[in-house]
Amino acid sequence: NGDPNVYSVVRELIIPMCRASNLSYSLLQNTRGLRCDTFVSHAWDESFLQFFHDLQQHYTDFRSRVFWICFTANPQTWPQQELSRLLGARAVQSSFYLALSHCQEFVVVRNTRMNMYTRLWCVVELVLVRAFTATPIQVIGSMPQPCEASGAGI
């Protein structure tokens, strides 16, 4: 597919690259980990190419910035039960909350394929950042037409 979504990228690239190590793609690339600058909220059904284009267009320091992106940060090769334990029984115990509580910025990358707030994790991320942090929120990308406002201004 010339314009894959994140599901396809994870299935065809991330999982095969990470299978032997059983690490996340992020840890495979940086075994000691990195402190993230920007937490990225997005929907997996988006265009992968448009997703990265939107980030590159928005951030002049794209190459030096450290992004926390769920499909690279969480281990995609783990069985569902193990991944569920990593995510925690409560949202404030999840890797998502831990990451966003340490990032200096939260960016919402909207997309034209779907309203990302029909996805529960996208809603949870927004609730967590608004309720538990003072992290600034940036909104980039385009929404599908027609799409109603989420009530949160995004």
PyMOL commands that set and color helices and strands:
alter all, ss='L'
color gray80, all
select helices_A, chain A and resi 6-18+25-29+48-58+70-73+80-87+91-93+95-100+116-118+120-132
alter helices_A, ss='H'
color red, helices_A
select strands_A, chain A and resi 38-41+67-69+105-110+137-141
alter strands_A, ss='S'
color yellow, strands_A
deselect
rebuild
show_as cartoon
